[in-house]
Amino acid sequence: MSNNFEQLSKAFGEPEFLTAMRRDAFLLSKKLTDKPYGIGISGSVQKEEPKFEERPARYQYEKAQGVRVMPWEDAMKDTEIISVIEKYFTIPDFTDKHFSGSFANFGDGLVIIAEKGSDATFEFSSLIEKDGSDLIFILAEENSTLRVFEDTKSENTVSFGKNVFVLVERGASVTYAGTSNVRAGSSFFPHKFSRVLSDAKIEWYDLFDGAETVRSLTEDALAGEGAESYSYNISICSEEHFDIYHTDHHEADHTASHIFSRGIAGGGGKIVYRALSDIRHGISGATGRQDGRFLITSSGAEIDAIPSLDIAGSESNSSHALSISHLTDKDFFYPALRGIAPYRAQAMLLSGFLAKLLEKLPEKWQTKLLEKINKKLSSPLFRVGE
């Protein structure tokens, strides 16, 4: 792993506290080693040491009312932004060397700010051109509502770590939906972290359906009373390895977290699903909910699921539900009575199984994601019995 965090920090004119954060993350990445999650369960492992280069991605977007957007280099010249980052922006307690390394060496990024009291929608594309990582910092000021859609693309085979850090101030709401179209054979490491203050809300929507290896980590810190988080994750895996982990840290009273995951594994694909609801000592009235549902469509596919609860707070209401199943003849019985061919019935069943998680998204985004889902599910690898 290249030690270029100080060079990158200097190139962007970052303050010393950010350079120190990069340094700490880099040193941690050198100490961490890959460990199995359990008996016979291991995470996706990168084959080669990643290279971190300056300006590994380009961004395309249009201006949106109520939203300010700045390249990372410009944002580092804004004292107000620096003061907010210094007050709230702390690196998580990384337990994975890939995420700590990609944070230490991010080579560019954007700062997106929803102005106080605004109601805005912002869409952008990240065009990955070479190995490395970036950082997207999102700030939703008090009582604002921000909807963000990011489409990550790469025409080259890359190893890329995407860091998305979100601060949701009092009474604000952020919805972040993301999808990727990364070249087959790539390694993709998205890390998303939010800090949610009093009476604020974060919603994550993720779709992984490509031909790259994915190791994804989403962390929410519910830091203010009444804070809420919702995560909706969809994974469609054919010949790849997807490793999905979401953890919610309840740091204040009367907070609520909800993790919803749906996945389909076919061909020789493998999905590892992990979730953690962490309600800390002294916290009362918190709610942590997990719901994971997965389907296997071929004998060569594999799904490992590890839900977990760490409840130290009082008067908390936490639960997890998990199912891993197959489509059976019973699922095709009623479609057959209505003259629907098995291959069409299967496509309808699989698509409907996943589409329910997208119901709250704007219609335009639902359509875009459903088109990707249906294209992936048209593969013969997802046909029952094949």
Number of C-alpha atoms within 10 A of each C-alpha: 15 12 15 20 24 17 14 22 23 13 13 17 16 18 14 12 13 19 19 15 16 25 20 15 24 24 15 18 22 13 10 14 11 13 11 10 13 10 6 7 14 14 19 20 14 16 8 9 10 20 18 27 19 18 18 20 23 14 15 10 12 8 12 13 12 18 19 14 19 15 15 21 17 13 20 18 14 11 10 11 15 17 11 12 16 13 9 10 19 13 16 13 9 15 15 16 19 25 25 25 29 30 28 30 30 27 26 23 25 19 21 22 21 30 20 16 15 18 17 17 18 21 17 16 18 20 18 24 17 20 22 26 32 30 22 18 22 22 26 27 21 20 20 24 24 27 18 17 17 17 16 18 18 19 13 15 17 22 25 28 28 23 23 20 22 24 26 30 24 21 20 28 27 28 18 21 22 19 20 19 17 25 17 16 15 20 26 22 22 21 23 20 22 27 25 31 24 22 21 29 26 24 18 19 20 19 20 23 25 24 21 24 24 24 23 22 20 20 20 25 23 31 22 21 22 21 31 29 25 19 24 19 22 23 23 27 31 28 19 24 24 30 23 24 18 24 22 28 21 30 24 23 24 21 28 27 26 20 23 20 24 23 26 29 28 29 22 16 22 24 28 21 23 19 25 21 27 22 30 18 13 11 20 20 17 27 20 26 20 22 17 21 18 24 21 24 23 20 13 14 21 20 23 17 18 15 19 15 18 14 18 14 19 15 12 19 15 19 15 18 11 13 11 15 12 13 14 10 9 8 14 18 13 12 17 12 9 8 9 15 12 17 15 13 18 21 16 15 16 19 15 12 16 21 17 11 18 20 9 9 15 10 11 8 15 15 13 11 19 17 12 16 21 15 11 17 23 14 12 14 21 24 18 17 9 11
